[in-house]
Amino acid sequence: MRVHQLLARFEAGDAVSNMAMDIHDALTARGVESRIFAHSLDSFGLTRGMHESAYGSFAKTGEDLLIYHYSVWCDNLALFESSKNRRIVIYHNITPAKFFEPYDPQIAEICRLGREALPRFTGANLGLGVSEYNRRELVRAGFSETNTGVLPIHPPVERFDSVEPDGQLERKLSDGRANILFVGRIVPNKKIEDLVRLFLYYHRCVNARSRLILAGGPLYPYILRLQRMVDDLGLTGRVLFMGKVSEPQLVALYRAADVYVSMSEHEGFCVPLTEAFHFGVPVMAYTAAAVPETMGRAGILFDEKDYPILGEMMDRVLREPAVREETVAAQRERLANFSRERFEERLFRHLGVFLT
């Protein structure tokens, strides 16, 4: 028996692609023949996977297992629907269209199509969410409770241990200013404008020797609004828009960070939270979507965006070693829940009936 995985994109550094690789590696280590197919592949993807058209020769055997990673609307959903093999869908979640409508109607339409297509997966043999939040969305789409489960991502944070940080960037950020970090796409559901408002309070009322660092690829209509907002608030030069960064730059950012803050209002898992855990950076995060699941009892969760209260809490984390150490210790303990060993244990618990 063979196991095939089908993705929209197979790309270096992508969380969905990383999970597909983890599944592939776990299967091959147990002697199971495994392949990865995708609609689009970058140079990394081409070294480890194949274009989706190559799946056609396996689609009609009825003897194999097809795992479909659903994170964005893609035409290869038709391949999943027509396959005669046993089928599993892993749902990574799709951002609701409402977040993108003011900025990019085309992306909003793709999100709308993606979410509306969820009921088309209910014929699968099993539906897995990378969080309980995602699993519940599958149930609302028509899956039965007994035909669903949860398979959290294994964030491959151990890869950072062999990456040499960008020395120039690290030196630039080691000037005594408090570094407040956010990592992720600069898109509307991340609510970067709320993060800027929090920083405005902290910078003006608590600690003027501070900067906000935003690292991630931007949606341009949205980032233009953010840049105007930063200028209007007099924060030019205090908010750094880094764009998409290399791994050496990312390691330098995490090593220099004093606190990681997320104001995001929609996440299917949120890998950067676990990356901050790995680097011992205290995390403060808004309790939206799957974020409370990923955080567990670690970090500092808040359900109201009260900027003065959050600014003072941030100051406590930065200035009181006991608070920081307690926060980081709980985060380290939480990170162990997403280890490779735990991931493979959960994976084969779900795949057991198919592999035998």
N, C-alpha and C positions, 0 to 999 in steps of 0.2 A: 504494500500500500504506500502511496505517495501523498505528501501534504503540500498543497500549493497555497501561496498567499498572494492576494491581489490588492493593490493600492492605487490611489490616484497619482501620488508622486513618491518617488524613491530618491531621496536626496540626503546629502551629508548634513548632519546636525539636526535633522528634523525628528521630532519626538515620535511620530508615527513610524517613520523609517527605522528608528532605533529599536522600537518595540518589535517590528517585523524581523529585524536582525537577531534580537534576543530569542525569539521563537525559533527562527531558523537554526541558530547555533545549538539550542537545547535539543531540538529534534535530531539534528545530524550527530550530536554526541551520543544519542541513544540508537544510532543506526537507522533512523528513519530518513528516507529520501525526501528532500525538501527543495522547493524552488520559490522564488519571489518574482512576481510580474507587476508591472506598473504602466499607467498611461503615459507618464513622462518620467525621465530619468536624467540626472546630471551625471558628471563623469564618475562620481563615486557609485551611483546607482548602477551604471553600466558595468562596473567591475563585479558587482554582486548579484545583479538581477537581469531580467529580460523584459522586452516590451510585451505588453498585454496580448498582442496578436499571437505570441508563441504559446499561450495557454490553450488555444483552440484544439490542439492535438490531444489534450488531456480531458477536455470538457465533457466528452460523451461516454467515458469509460464506465462511470457509475461506481467505480471501485475506490476512488481516491477521496480526499477531504480537501475542500476549498475554504480558506479563511479570508474573509473580506474585511479590510480595515476601512471603516466609514468615518471620514472626517471632513469631507467636502463633496459637494455635488460633482459627479463625474459620469461621463457616458458609459464607462465600463461597468456600471450597475447592470446593464443589459447582459453582460457576460456572466455575472453572478446569477441573474434570474434564469438564464437559459442552461446553466450548467446542470448536468445529470449527476454530478458528484454530491456527496453529503456536504452540507454547507453550514458554516459558522460565520456570524457577523460580529466584529468587535467595534463597538461604537465609541468614538473618541469625542463626540459632541460637535455640533455646528452652531456657531454664533447666531442668535436671532437677528433677522433682517433689520429690525428697528434701529439697531445701533449704527448701521451703515447708511440708512436712507438719507440722512442730511448731507452726506459726504460723497457717496459713490453708489448711484442707483444700480449700476451693473453688478457690483459685488453684493448689494442687498438682494437682488433678484437671485443670484446664485445661492445665497444663504437660504432664501425662502424656498427655492426648489429643493435644496438639500433636506430641509426639515420636513417638507411636505412628502418627501419620498420615503420617510421612515416606515410607514405601513407596508411598503413593498418588500420589506425584509422578513415579514412575519412568517413566511413559508420556510425559513431557515430551520435547521435542526436545533440550533442553539444561538441565543443572543447574549453577548457579554458586553458589559460596560466597563470602562477603565476606572469607574467610580460607581458607588451606589446611586449617586445623582443621575448618572447616565443610564444605569439599569432601569431606574424608575421611568425615564423617558421612553425606553423601549416598551415597558409595560403599558404606558399610556398610548403608545402607537399601535398596540394590539397584541403584543407578545403575552403569553401566559406567564404567571409568576414562576411556575415550575420549569419553564423553558428559558430561563435567564440566569445570569450569574455575574459576578464581579471579578475582573482580572486587572488589578492595578498595574500601572507601568513600573518597570524597573528603571529608574533614572540612572544612566551610566556615569555617575559622578566620579567613579574611580579613574576615569580617563584623564581627569584634570591633574592627577598626581604626577603624571609624566610630562606635563606641559610647562615649559619655562615661561614665566610671566613676561609681558612686555615691560622691559626695564624703564624705558623713557616715560611711559604712561604712569607706571607705579611711582616714579620719582615726582612726577607732576602732581600727583594726588597726595603726596606725603608732606604737605606744607602746613600741617597743623589744623586745617579746616575739617569740620565734620562732614563726612561723605555719606549722603543719603542716596541709596541705589535702587533703581528699578531696572529689571531685565525682561524683555519681551517685545513683541511687535507693538509699534506705536499706532494703535488702532482704537476706535471709539469705545469698544466694550471695556478696555483697560482703564478708562476714566482718568487719563493723565491730567486733565484739567483740575480734577479734585486733588491730585497729588501736588500740583503746582500751588493750589490754594493752601494746602497744609504746609508746604514749604514756605510760602509767603509769611504765614504766622510764625513759624519756627525761626525763620531768618530775621524777621523784624522784631519779634517780641522775646525771643529766648536766646538765640545764638547767632550773631551776625557773621561769625567765622564758620560758615557752612556753605555747602553746595549740593545741588540736586543733580544726579547723573542718570540719564535716560539712555539705555543701550538696547537697540533693536531696530529692525527695518521699519520704515514709516509708510503709512498711507498718506500721500502728499496733500490732498485737500485738508486732512485733519491736522497734520503737523504744521501746516502754514497757519492755521488758526491758533495752535499752541504757541508758535513763535511770536505771533502778534500779541498774544496774551502775556507772554513773558516780558516783552518789550514794554507793553502798557503798564505792567505792574512794577517796572523798574528793576527787574531781576536779570537783565542782560548780563551775561558773563558769570552769573551764579547758577544758571541752569545749563547743563551741558547736554546737547543732543549729539550722541555718539554715532547714531546710525547703526547699521549691522556691523558687528565687531568680529575680529578673528579670535581663535581660542586663546592665544597668548594675551590679547587685550582683555578678554573676558576674565581670565584668571587674575590679571592685574586689578581689574575692577572689584572682584570679590575680595581679594586680599586687602584692598584699600578701604573697603566699605565699613562704615561704623554701624549702619542699620539698613535693613532692606524693608521697603514699604510697598504694599500693593493695595490699590484702591479699586481693582478690577471688579466688575459686576457680572462677568460671565466667564467661567472656566470649567472645562471638563475634567481637569486634573491639576494643572499648573506646575510644570516641572521646575521652573526657576526657584520656587519655594524650597524644593529639596536641594537644589544647588547651593543656595544660601545656607541651608542646614549643614551641608558638607564642609563649607568654609568657616563655620562657626560664626556666621553673621546673624545677629538677632533679627527676627522677622516680625513685622507688624502687618496684619492683613485684614481686609474687610471680609465679613462673613457672607460671601455670595457663592451660589451654585456649589461646586465641588470643593471649594477652598477649605471649609471646616473639616472635611474628610481627610484631605491631604495633610493638613496641619495636625489633626488629632488634638492632643492636649498640649502640644508644643507651641512655642512662639506666643505672640500676643494677638488675639482675635478681637475685633470690635464690630459692633453692628450699627453704630451711628457715626457719621462723619462729622464729629464735633471737633473742629480744628484746634481750638485752644486746649481742650482736654488731651487730644492726641499729641499736640506739640509738647505739652508738659510731660506726657508719658514717654515720648521719644527722648526727652532730655534726661529722664531718670535712667533709661536704658543706657544712654551714653555716659552718664556721670557716676552711676552707682555700680561698682564692680559686682556686688552680690546679686543685683537684679540681672545684670548681663550674664553672669556665670550660670545662674539658675535657668535662665531662658535658653542658653546655648546647650546646657546639659540635657534638657528635655527635648530639644530639637535633635540632638545626636541620637537619643534613644528612639525617637520617632523614625528617623531615617533608616534604622535597622529593619523596620517593618517593610521596607521596599528593596531589600537586598536581592541579589540575583538568586540566592538559594530559596528565599520565600517566593519569588516570582516563579521559578521552575516548579516548586511544589504546587502552587495554585494552578499553573498551566496544565500539568499532567493530571491533576484532579479533574479538570474540566474535559481534557482530551481522552481520558482513560477509556471510556466506552467506545470512542471512535477508533482508537489505536489497537484495541483488541478485537 
